[in-house]
């Protein structure tokens, strides 16, 4: 099947032979978004972009990554107008707040949450980078099943891969149930479940051998595939790249 622009990143991720192609995509998308928000293109100077970042804000994890990225002026511009937005929202929330106001109490707790706490919790869940990533990631899941159905070579490439991390595997299973049906759905699970079992066992063996290498009796034994077993083992269980250094702005 001839590659299209929208299929190239997914095929590249599968060809990378990573522990999870969607982790590979996730890292690239996040880095691209960091470059867009804070990079040399100075999108943070554009009023329409900063209006979106003002409203959505950023989660704790992405604030940390933005700090690590290293653009002091860009971060300051983003925080300057985001603070104005947050203060406006905070003052509006404070004005509408009545201490002790709530619904019926069930088991000693009010059925209505504290409006100030509810506002803070809502802002904590909101993140411009997370939102942009989720939208793009959803399209890659659709692309995965498009290729699975249309590209005769794609299922074999997945079957020969190292599988997926559990986090993205769950998303894949949910998407499969809505994207495939009948024999396609049956063949997908017939392929992917043994693939996951095999590769989870492989990671478990790598980690176990790493432990055994610390036994003095094995000090001269081959490391096999265990030298980076910790980071790969963590990735397989939760996703991401624990050993990655902070992503920084190119200067």
N, C-alpha and C positions, 0 to 999 in steps of 0.2 A: 504493500500500500504506500502511495506517495505521501511523504510527510507534509503536513500543513504547519503554518506558523504556530497555531495553538496546540499542536501535538508534539512539537520539538522539545519543549522543556520536560514534558512527562517522559518521553523516550530517553532523553538525556539522563534523567534521574534513575530510570530503570537500568540503563546501561552502565551507570556508575558503580553498580554492584554494592551498594550501601546496605546497611542493616535494614533500612526502610526508605524507599524512594520518596515517600511523602515527607519524611523528615528532611530529606535532601531539598525538596521543593520548598518546604516551610522556611528553612534557613535562607535560601536564595530570595524568597519573597520578602522576608523580614528585612534582609540587608538592602534590598531595592527600596523598600519603604523608608528605611532609615536614611538612605541617600536622598530620597525625594523630600523628606521632611526637613533634613538638616544639611544636606550635601551642598556641593558647589553651585548647584542650580538656584540656590537661594529661594526656594518656593515659600519659605517662611516669611518672605517679604511681600508675598502676594496676598492681598486682602481677602480674596475668596478662599484661599487655602487656610489662612489663619482663622477665618470665621468658622470653618469646620473643626479645626483643632481647638478653638476656644470652646465650642459647644460640647465636643466629645471628650476633650481632655485626654489623659493617658493613664494607664494602669501603673502600679508600682514597678512591675518588672520592666516596662518600657521606659519609664522615667530613669531607671538605673542604666538601661542600655543607651539612652540618649545622653546621659552624663558621661558614660564611658566613651561615647562616640567622639566627643572632644570639641564640639563647636560651641564655644562660650557665647558668642554673639547670637547665634541662631537660637540656642536654648533660652537666652535672656529675652529675645523678641517674643518667642512663643509664650513664655511665662508671663511677660508683661501684660499682654491682652487677655490671656487666659485668667489671670488673677482678677482683672476687671469684671469678666463674665462671672466668675465664681462669687465675687463679692456681691454683685447684683442679685444673683440667685439666692445667696445666703441671706441677704437682708429681706428679700421677699418671703423666704421661708420663715424667718424669725417673726415677721409681722403677722403672718397667718397662724402662728403657734400659740396655743393656750396650754399652760402647764396643767398636767393631770387630765387633759381632755382625751377621751378614748371611748371605745365601745364597751359592750358588756364584758365583764371579766369571767373568763373560763379557766378553772383550775388555778385561780390566783393571778392570771395574766390577762391583760387587755387584748380584745380581739382586733383592735386597731393599733398599728405600730406608731411609735413616736414619730411625728412628722419631720422633725429635724434629723433624727437617726435615719429615717427612710430616705431623705434627700441625700445624706452622706453616702449611704449604701448604694444608692443609684449611681452616684458619681464615681464611686470606686469600681463599679462594674463597667463603666464606659471608658473606651480607649480608641482613639482614632486609628492607631496602627492595628490593633486587634480587629476592629471592624473592617478595615480595608482588606486585611489578610483573609478573614472569614469569607468575604464575598468572592475573592479570587480562588481560594481553596475549594469552595463549592463547585466552581466551574471546572477545576482539575479533576474532581471526583466524577463529574459528568463526562469529561474527556476520557477518563480511565475506562468507563464502561462503553463509551463510543468505540474506542480502540478494541476493547475486548470482543465486541460484536462484529466490527467491520474489518479489522486487521487480522488476517489468519495467523500471522506470526506472533502477535502480541501475547495471547494466552501461554504459548510455549516459553516466551521470555519471562513471564511472571512465574511460571512453574519452575524455571531454572534459577530463580533469584533467591535471595536470602529471606524473603518474606517481608513482614512489616513489624513495626513496633506495635504493642498492644493498643495504644491510644488510637493510632490511625487505622489499625485493623478493625476496631469497633465501628469507626466511621464508614469503613469500606463495607462491612456487613450490612449496616443500616441502608447505605446507598444501593447495595446490590438488590435488596428486597423491593426497592421501588424502580430500579433500572432494568432488571432482568426478570424473566418469567419462564415457566416451563422447563424445557431441557437446558436452556442457557443458564438458568439459576441453579439447577441441579448440578450441572457440570462445573460451574464456578465453585460451589462448596466442595464438590468432590476433589477438586484440585487444591483449593486454598487451605482447607483444614489440615490435611496431612503436611502441607508445606509449612504451616505455622508450628505444628507439633515437632516436625523434624528440626526446625531452626531454633525453637525454644530449647530443645534438648541439646543442640549443638552449643548454644551459649552457656547452658548449665554445665556442660562438660568443660568448656574453656575456663570458666570461673573455678570449677573444682580443681582443675589441673594447676591453676595459678596458686591456689592454696597449698597443693601438694609440693610445688616447687620450693616452698619455704621450709620444707623438711630437709634437714641436712643430707639425708640419704639420696635426695633427688637434685642436689646442687649442680651436678654435672649433666643432668638429663636435659633433653631438648625442651625448649619453652613451648614448642608446638605453636598453637595460635593464642596463647594465653597472655602475652605481654600487654595487650590493650583490652583485656577481657572486662575490666571494671567499667570503663566508659561505654563499651559496646553492650555490656550486660545491663547497665542502667538505661541506655537508650532503648533497648528492646522492651523494657518494662514500662517506661514512661514517655519515651520520645525525646527528641532533642539531642544535643551534643555536649555532654558534661565537660569534655576536655577542651572545648573551644575557648580560645582567648577572646576577650571583648572585641567586638567589631568597631573599628575606629575610622574616622574620616580620612580619606586619601588627601594628602597635601601635595 
